[in-house]
Amino acid sequence: MEFVRVVRTRHMTRSFSRQAVSRDTVLQLLDLAVRAPSAGKTQGWSVLVLEGDDVKTFWNLSLPEEKREQFSWPHLLDAPIIMLPFARAQAYVDRYAEPDKTHTGLGESADAWPTPYWTIDTSFAVMTLLLGAHDMGLGTLFFAVFNGEKDIRTHFGVPENEQLIGAVALGWPSETQDKKGRSASRKRLSAHDVAHFGSWN
Ligand SMILES: Cc1cc2nc3c(=O)[nH]c(=O)nc-3n(C[C@H](O)[C@H](O)[C@H](O)COP(=O)(O)O)c2cc1C
């Protein structure tokens, strides 16, 4: 797809078919994601990819059976892949302690950073992945893991210093979509809405 069309037509998918997505496809998407920019080329992020029964476990821990009846997007649970992107602050502290970056003072600790570039870089990578998936005709939903993070971390052996950014459901969109997202009716801002040329006023 032409780039402009990819960007203009991308949207979150909340209803998936059960059709599998191959590991090769996941790797192709991650191969795009690693092209994303990162501060000092630190690339301090990684993704826990869940397939098959691991996806079931993810949902059992984050959306227990008893809450599913009221859940608005039951076919979100059909997505064959869940990806959990993690940011690693320590990678940035270590990178900025290297000789070419010591002058920044950011190699002292994560607290020295006015902006957490680790979450920014992880987000850039995830956005690249979302666009790449859309270009392949796949659907994605980036969503918050509001419940069960502790158990998910324990179950999948995630080290303590990895910061969970959210979750990405990946799969083939189902032909019929469940309800739209709660924010869908909000107006998309225009270029003029977001631009402040020369001064804020
Ligand atoms: C940081 C972030 C968190 C989000 N969390 C959720 C979520 O928990 N559940 C959900 O259904 N959508 C979630 N979304 C999707 C947004 O609702 C969606 O991107 C927005 O309404 C614009 O729609 P579009 O992406 O389809 O254009 C999230 C998006 C972002 C960027």
The ligand as a Gaussian input file, in Angstrom:
#p B3LYP/6-31G(d) Opt

LIG

0 1
 C       -1.696000       4.499000      24.623000
 C       -2.974000       3.918000      24.049000
 C       -3.782000       3.156000      24.875000
 C       -4.953000       2.605000      24.360000
 N       -5.691000       1.787000      25.161000
 C       -6.800000       1.203000      24.647000
 C       -7.528000       0.266000      25.438000
 O       -7.164000      -0.048000      26.573000
 N       -8.634000      -0.292000      24.889000
 C       -9.041000       0.015000      23.621000
 O      -10.064000      -0.526000      23.178000
 N       -8.369000       0.893000      22.834000
 C       -7.248000       1.468000      23.313000
 N       -6.524000       2.338000      22.527000
 C       -6.980000       2.627000      21.160000
 C       -7.564000       4.040000      21.035000
 O       -8.860000       4.065000      21.590000
 C       -7.610000       4.397000      19.548000
 O       -6.305000       4.414000      19.049000
 C       -8.246000       5.775000      19.312000
 O       -9.607000       5.763000      19.662000
 C       -8.157000       6.190000      17.838000
 O       -8.708000       5.186000      17.031000
 P       -7.883000       4.521000      15.828000
 O       -6.556000       4.073000      16.375000
 O       -8.745000       3.352000      15.369000
 O       -7.719000       5.570000      14.777000
 C       -5.334000       2.868000      23.018000
 C       -4.503000       3.639000      22.198000
 C       -3.323000       4.137000      22.709000
 C       -2.436000       4.927000      21.780000

